């Protein structure tokens, strides 16, 4: 048995952290044995910071790590897509694998214990299969033309089989409203629902909304200029369009775990529509990516008022300077300082674990769990994460 103590311990088993508290754990496998307040802090080494459970990166594209530092900021979604199309294939397979390993190792050292990751090919599979970070991989598909659906689904079915051969939990998933024909969106959603999990880029930008609401805007013009079909103009939000396509895949309500990613343009009627049909819906936010691309943030206050299960992701190194969950936490606190730190850590750990159905092992510092123990430093006088804070895995 080992013991570590700090100024704050965020067990995430209650609404508030413990002050001058400890975590006891099994030194062989990291299982949490006990937490509590130090009876006499003067007799213990109290680390000046916080102990938190290992993070769950709820949305990442680690296979895009070769794009680090190559994109310009503030492009908007249409400009970002143009950069992706121009740059995503510059590196060969060996370089991609080396960079995937480098950044997964860095995430592990920074305290990430699990992630929901996006893959478009198998270049990250070998690293994921042998890495201590648990990964559920969402095999994302694209195809704007109606006649592409059958071939795309055949390819992703083969990719799914390869992932499972390597011992990776994986399933097909749709990308977004603007990169897929209606048929492909429904077909890929059906494949994900059949395996219990769907991840979907939802309401990431106003450009995406304009595409569905009025058939206008920069993204619409980008699609037309490149000779690509566009989704039908519905006069409704892109999330409501997704819900309508889900209904073509399977009848609601949905008990499967559905992750809606970004949610920058989320409104009350969208939340109401999602709650009506989705019984296990999670809402991933990636604030630094949203700032990077179009200097926007999700409506966190609206999300909190509705009691949404928020999780935190980093997105990719094409739209972020790092894959650091603690930097995302610092960004959230800077822009929404009224949100309690205990709640933000819950988003960063426990809610992501629940989405992945790993809450029995990960997500909180509870006896019997093995979430990893992470130390966060450079807190302010009230115990909040700051821009100078870093995170370091202890266990």
Secondary structure as a PSIPRED ss2 file (coil, helix, strand):
# PSIPRED VFORMAT (PSIPRED V4.0)

   1 X C   1.000  0.000  0.000
   2 X E   0.000  0.000  1.000
   3 X E   0.000  0.000  1.000
   4 X E   0.000  0.000  1.000
   5 X E   0.000  0.000  1.000
   6 X E   0.000  0.000  1.000
   7 X E   0.000  0.000  1.000
   8 X E   0.000  0.000  1.000
   9 X E   0.000  0.000  1.000
  10 X E   0.000  0.000  1.000
  11 X C   1.000  0.000  0.000
  12 X C   1.000  0.000  0.000
  13 X C   1.000  0.000  0.000
  14 X C   1.000  0.000  0.000
  15 X C   1.000  0.000  0.000
  16 X C   1.000  0.000  0.000
  17 X C   1.000  0.000  0.000
  18 X E   0.000  0.000  1.000
  19 X E   0.000  0.000  1.000
  20 X E   0.000  0.000  1.000
  21 X E   0.000  0.000  1.000
  22 X E   0.000  0.000  1.000
  23 X E   0.000  0.000  1.000
  24 X E   0.000  0.000  1.000
  25 X E   0.000  0.000  1.000
  26 X C   1.000  0.000  0.000
  27 X C   1.000  0.000  0.000
  28 X C   1.000  0.000  0.000
  29 X C   1.000  0.000  0.000
  30 X C   1.000  0.000  0.000
  31 X C   1.000  0.000  0.000
  32 X E   0.000  0.000  1.000
  33 X E   0.000  0.000  1.000
  34 X E   0.000  0.000  1.000
  35 X E   0.000  0.000  1.000
  36 X E   0.000  0.000  1.000
  37 X E   0.000  0.000  1.000
  38 X C   1.000  0.000  0.000
  39 X C   1.000  0.000  0.000
  40 X C   1.000  0.000  0.000
  41 X H   0.000  1.000  0.000
  42 X H   0.000  1.000  0.000
  43 X H   0.000  1.000  0.000
  44 X C   1.000  0.000  0.000
  45 X C   1.000  0.000  0.000
  46 X E   0.000  0.000  1.000
  47 X E   0.000  0.000  1.000
  48 X E   0.000  0.000  1.000
  49 X E   0.000  0.000  1.000
  50 X E   0.000  0.000  1.000
  51 X E   0.000  0.000  1.000
  52 X E   0.000  0.000  1.000
  53 X E   0.000  0.000  1.000
  54 X C   1.000  0.000  0.000
  55 X E   0.000  0.000  1.000
  56 X E   0.000  0.000  1.000
  57 X E   0.000  0.000  1.000
  58 X E   0.000  0.000  1.000
  59 X E   0.000  0.000  1.000
  60 X E   0.000  0.000  1.000
  61 X C   1.000  0.000  0.000
  62 X H   0.000  1.000  0.000
  63 X H   0.000  1.000  0.000
  64 X H   0.000  1.000  0.000
  65 X H   0.000  1.000  0.000
  66 X H   0.000  1.000  0.000
  67 X H   0.000  1.000  0.000
  68 X C   1.000  0.000  0.000
  69 X C   1.000  0.000  0.000
  70 X C   1.000  0.000  0.000
  71 X C   1.000  0.000  0.000
  72 X C   1.000  0.000  0.000
  73 X C   1.000  0.000  0.000
  74 X C   1.000  0.000  0.000
  75 X C   1.000  0.000  0.000
  76 X H   0.000  1.000  0.000
  77 X H   0.000  1.000  0.000
  78 X H   0.000  1.000  0.000
  79 X H   0.000  1.000  0.000
  80 X H   0.000  1.000  0.000
  81 X H   0.000  1.000  0.000
  82 X H   0.000  1.000  0.000
  83 X H   0.000  1.000  0.000
  84 X H   0.000  1.000  0.000
  85 X H   0.000  1.000  0.000
  86 X H   0.000  1.000  0.000
  87 X H   0.000  1.000  0.000
  88 X C   1.000  0.000  0.000
  89 X C   1.000  0.000  0.000
  90 X C   1.000  0.000  0.000
  91 X C   1.000  0.000  0.000
  92 X C   1.000  0.000  0.000
  93 X H   0.000  1.000  0.000
  94 X H   0.000  1.000  0.000
  95 X H   0.000  1.000  0.000
  96 X H   0.000  1.000  0.000
  97 X H   0.000  1.000  0.000
  98 X H   0.000  1.000  0.000
  99 X H   0.000  1.000  0.000
 100 X H   0.000  1.000  0.000
 101 X H   0.000  1.000  0.000
 102 X H   0.000  1.000  0.000
 103 X H   0.000  1.000  0.000
 104 X H   0.000  1.000  0.000
 105 X H   0.000  1.000  0.000
 106 X H   0.000  1.000  0.000
 107 X H   0.000  1.000  0.000
 108 X H   0.000  1.000  0.000
 109 X H   0.000  1.000  0.000
 110 X H   0.000  1.000  0.000
 111 X C   1.000  0.000  0.000
 112 X E   0.000  0.000  1.000
 113 X E   0.000  0.000  1.000
 114 X E   0.000  0.000  1.000
 115 X E   0.000  0.000  1.000
 116 X E   0.000  0.000  1.000
 117 X E   0.000  0.000  1.000
 118 X E   0.000  0.000  1.000
 119 X E   0.000  0.000  1.000
 120 X C   1.000  0.000  0.000
 121 X C   1.000  0.000  0.000
 122 X C   1.000  0.000  0.000
 123 X C   1.000  0.000  0.000
 124 X C   1.000  0.000  0.000
 125 X H   0.000  1.000  0.000
 126 X H   0.000  1.000  0.000
 127 X H   0.000  1.000  0.000
 128 X H   0.000  1.000  0.000
 129 X H   0.000  1.000  0.000
 130 X H   0.000  1.000  0.000
 131 X C   1.000  0.000  0.000
 132 X C   1.000  0.000  0.000
 133 X C   1.000  0.000  0.000
 134 X E   0.000  0.000  1.000
 135 X E   0.000  0.000  1.000
 136 X E   0.000  0.000  1.000
 137 X E   0.000  0.000  1.000
 138 X E   0.000  0.000  1.000
 139 X E   0.000  0.000  1.000
 140 X E   0.000  0.000  1.000
 141 X E   0.000  0.000  1.000
 142 X C   1.000  0.000  0.000
 143 X E   0.000  0.000  1.000
 144 X C   1.000  0.000  0.000
 145 X C   1.000  0.000  0.000
 146 X H   0.000  1.000  0.000
 147 X H   0.000  1.000  0.000
 148 X H   0.000  1.000  0.000
 149 X H   0.000  1.000  0.000
 150 X H   0.000  1.000  0.000
 151 X H   0.000  1.000  0.000
 152 X H   0.000  1.000  0.000
 153 X H   0.000  1.000  0.000
 154 X H   0.000  1.000  0.000
 155 X H   0.000  1.000  0.000
 156 X H   0.000  1.000  0.000
 157 X H   0.000  1.000  0.000
 158 X H   0.000  1.000  0.000
 159 X H   0.000  1.000  0.000
 160 X H   0.000  1.000  0.000
 161 X H   0.000  1.000  0.000
 162 X H   0.000  1.000  0.000
 163 X H   0.000  1.000  0.000
 164 X H   0.000  1.000  0.000
 165 X H   0.000  1.000  0.000
 166 X C   1.000  0.000  0.000
 167 X C   1.000  0.000  0.000
 168 X C   1.000  0.000  0.000
 169 X E   0.000  0.000  1.000
 170 X E   0.000  0.000  1.000
 171 X E   0.000  0.000  1.000
 172 X E   0.000  0.000  1.000
 173 X E   0.000  0.000  1.000
 174 X E   0.000  0.000  1.000
 175 X C   1.000  0.000  0.000
 176 X C   1.000  0.000  0.000
 177 X H   0.000  1.000  0.000
 178 X H   0.000  1.000  0.000
 179 X H   0.000  1.000  0.000
 180 X E   0.000  0.000  1.000
 181 X C   1.000  0.000  0.000
 182 X H   0.000  1.000  0.000
 183 X H   0.000  1.000  0.000
 184 X H   0.000  1.000  0.000
 185 X H   0.000  1.000  0.000
 186 X H   0.000  1.000  0.000
 187 X H   0.000  1.000  0.000
 188 X H   0.000  1.000  0.000
 189 X H   0.000  1.000  0.000
 190 X H   0.000  1.000  0.000
 191 X H   0.000  1.000  0.000
 192 X H   0.000  1.000  0.000
 193 X H   0.000  1.000  0.000
 194 X H   0.000  1.000  0.000
 195 X C   1.000  0.000  0.000
 196 X C   1.000  0.000  0.000
 197 X E   0.000  0.000  1.000
 198 X E   0.000  0.000  1.000
 199 X E   0.000  0.000  1.000
 200 X E   0.000  0.000  1.000
 201 X E   0.000  0.000  1.000
 202 X E   0.000  0.000  1.000
 203 X C   1.000  0.000  0.000
 204 X C   1.000  0.000  0.000
 205 X C   1.000  0.000  0.000
 206 X H   0.000  1.000  0.000
 207 X H   0.000  1.000  0.000
 208 X H   0.000  1.000  0.000
 209 X H   0.000  1.000  0.000
 210 X H   0.000  1.000  0.000
 211 X H   0.000  1.000  0.000
 212 X H   0.000  1.000  0.000
 213 X H   0.000  1.000  0.000
 214 X C   1.000  0.000  0.000
 215 X C   1.000  0.000  0.000
 216 X C   1.000  0.000  0.000
 217 X C   1.000  0.000  0.000
 218 X H   0.000  1.000  0.000
 219 X H   0.000  1.000  0.000
 220 X H   0.000  1.000  0.000
 221 X H   0.000  1.000  0.000
 222 X H   0.000  1.000  0.000
 223 X H   0.000  1.000  0.000
 224 X H   0.000  1.000  0.000
 225 X H   0.000  1.000  0.000
 226 X C   1.000  0.000  0.000
 227 X C   1.000  0.000  0.000
 228 X C   1.000  0.000  0.000
 229 X C   1.000  0.000  0.000
 230 X C   1.000  0.000  0.000
 231 X C   1.000  0.000  0.000
 232 X C   1.000  0.000  0.000
 233 X C   1.000  0.000  0.000
 234 X C   1.000  0.000  0.000
 235 X C   1.000  0.000  0.000
 236 X C   1.000  0.000  0.000
 237 X C   1.000  0.000  0.000
 238 X H   0.000  1.000  0.000
 239 X H   0.000  1.000  0.000
 240 X H   0.000  1.000  0.000
 241 X H   0.000  1.000  0.000
 242 X H   0.000  1.000  0.000
 243 X H   0.000  1.000  0.000
 244 X H   0.000  1.000  0.000
 245 X H   0.000  1.000  0.000
 246 X H   0.000  1.000  0.000
 247 X H   0.000  1.000  0.000
 248 X H   0.000  1.000  0.000
 249 X H   0.000  1.000  0.000
 250 X C   1.000  0.000  0.000
 251 X C   1.000  0.000  0.000
 252 X C   1.000  0.000  0.000
 253 X C   1.000  0.000  0.000
 254 X E   0.000  0.000  1.000
 255 X E   0.000  0.000  1.000
 256 X E   0.000  0.000  1.000
 257 X E   0.000  0.000  1.000
 258 X E   0.000  0.000  1.000
 259 X E   0.000  0.000  1.000
 260 X E   0.000  0.000  1.000
 261 X E   0.000  0.000  1.000
 262 X E   0.000  0.000  1.000
 263 X C   1.000  0.000  0.000
 264 X C   1.000  0.000  0.000
 265 X C   1.000  0.000  0.000
 266 X C   1.000  0.000  0.000
 267 X C   1.000  0.000  0.000
 268 X H   0.000  1.000  0.000
 269 X H   0.000  1.000  0.000
 270 X H   0.000  1.000  0.000
 271 X H   0.000  1.000  0.000
 272 X H   0.000  1.000  0.000
 273 X H   0.000  1.000  0.000
 274 X H   0.000  1.000  0.000
 275 X H   0.000  1.000  0.000
 276 X H   0.000  1.000  0.000
 277 X H   0.000  1.000  0.000
 278 X E   0.000  0.000  1.000
 279 X E   0.000  0.000  1.000
 280 X E   0.000  0.000  1.000
 281 X E   0.000  0.000  1.000
 282 X E   0.000  0.000  1.000
 283 X E   0.000  0.000  1.000
 284 X E   0.000  0.000  1.000
 285 X E   0.000  0.000  1.000
 286 X C   1.000  0.000  0.000
 287 X H   0.000  1.000  0.000
 288 X H   0.000  1.000  0.000
 289 X H   0.000  1.000  0.000
 290 X H   0.000  1.000  0.000
 291 X H   0.000  1.000  0.000
 292 X H   0.000  1.000  0.000
 293 X H   0.000  1.000  0.000
 294 X H   0.000  1.000  0.000
 295 X C   1.000  0.000  0.000
 296 X C   1.000  0.000  0.000
 297 X C   1.000  0.000  0.000
 298 X C   1.000  0.000  0.000
 299 X C   1.000  0.000  0.000
 300 X H   0.000  1.000  0.000
 301 X H   0.000  1.000  0.000
 302 X H   0.000  1.000  0.000
 303 X H   0.000  1.000  0.000
 304 X H   0.000  1.000  0.000
 305 X H   0.000  1.000  0.000
 306 X C   1.000  0.000  0.000
 307 X C   1.000  0.000  0.000
 308 X C   1.000  0.000  0.000
 309 X C   1.000  0.000  0.000
 310 X E   0.000  0.000  1.000
 311 X E   0.000  0.000  1.000
 312 X E   0.000  0.000  1.000
 313 X C   1.000  0.000  0.000
 314 X C   1.000  0.000  0.000
 315 X E   0.000  0.000  1.000
 316 X C   1.000  0.000  0.000
 317 X C   1.000  0.000  0.000
 318 X C   1.000  0.000  0.000
 319 X C   1.000  0.000  0.000
 320 X C   1.000  0.000  0.000
 321 X C   1.000  0.000  0.000
 322 X C   1.000  0.000  0.000
 323 X C   1.000  0.000  0.000
 324 X C   1.000  0.000  0.000
 325 X H   0.000  1.000  0.000
 326 X H   0.000  1.000  0.000
 327 X H   0.000  1.000  0.000
 328 X H   0.000  1.000  0.000
 329 X H   0.000  1.000  0.000
 330 X H   0.000  1.000  0.000
 331 X H   0.000  1.000  0.000
 332 X H   0.000  1.000  0.000
 333 X H   0.000  1.000  0.000
 334 X H   0.000  1.000  0.000
 335 X H   0.000  1.000  0.000
 336 X C   1.000  0.000  0.000
 337 X C   1.000  0.000  0.000
 338 X C   1.000  0.000  0.000
 339 X C   1.000  0.000  0.000
 340 X C   1.000  0.000  0.000
 341 X H   0.000  1.000  0.000
 342 X H   0.000  1.000  0.000
 343 X H   0.000  1.000  0.000
 344 X H   0.000  1.000  0.000
 345 X H   0.000  1.000  0.000
 346 X H   0.000  1.000  0.000
 347 X H   0.000  1.000  0.000
 348 X H   0.000  1.000  0.000
 349 X C   1.000  0.000  0.000
 350 X H   0.000  1.000  0.000
 351 X H   0.000  1.000  0.000
 352 X H   0.000  1.000  0.000
 353 X H   0.000  1.000  0.000
 354 X H   0.000  1.000  0.000
 355 X H   0.000  1.000  0.000
 356 X C   1.000  0.000  0.000
 357 X C   1.000  0.000  0.000
 358 X C   1.000  0.000  0.000
 359 X C   1.000  0.000  0.000
 360 X C   1.000  0.000  0.000
 361 X C   1.000  0.000  0.000
 362 X C   1.000  0.000  0.000
 363 X C   1.000  0.000  0.000
 364 X C   1.000  0.000  0.000
 365 X C   1.000  0.000  0.000
 366 X C   1.000  0.000  0.000
 367 X C   1.000  0.000  0.000
 368 X C   1.000  0.000  0.000
 369 X C   1.000  0.000  0.000
 370 X C   1.000  0.000  0.000
 371 X C   1.000  0.000  0.000
 372 X C   1.000  0.000  0.000
 373 X E   0.000  0.000  1.000
 374 X E   0.000  0.000  1.000
 375 X E   0.000  0.000  1.000
 376 X E   0.000  0.000  1.000
 377 X C   1.000  0.000  0.000
 378 X C   1.000  0.000  0.000
 379 X C   1.000  0.000  0.000
 380 X C   1.000  0.000  0.000
 381 X C   1.000  0.000  0.000
 382 X C   1.000  0.000  0.000
 383 X C   1.000  0.000  0.000
 384 X C   1.000  0.000  0.000
 385 X C   1.000  0.000  0.000
 386 X C   1.000  0.000  0.000
 387 X C   1.000  0.000  0.000
 388 X C   1.000  0.000  0.000
 389 X C   1.000  0.000  0.000
 390 X C   1.000  0.000  0.000
 391 X E   0.000  0.000  1.000
 392 X E   0.000  0.000  1.000
 393 X E   0.000  0.000  1.000
 394 X C   1.000  0.000  0.000
 395 X C   1.000  0.000  0.000
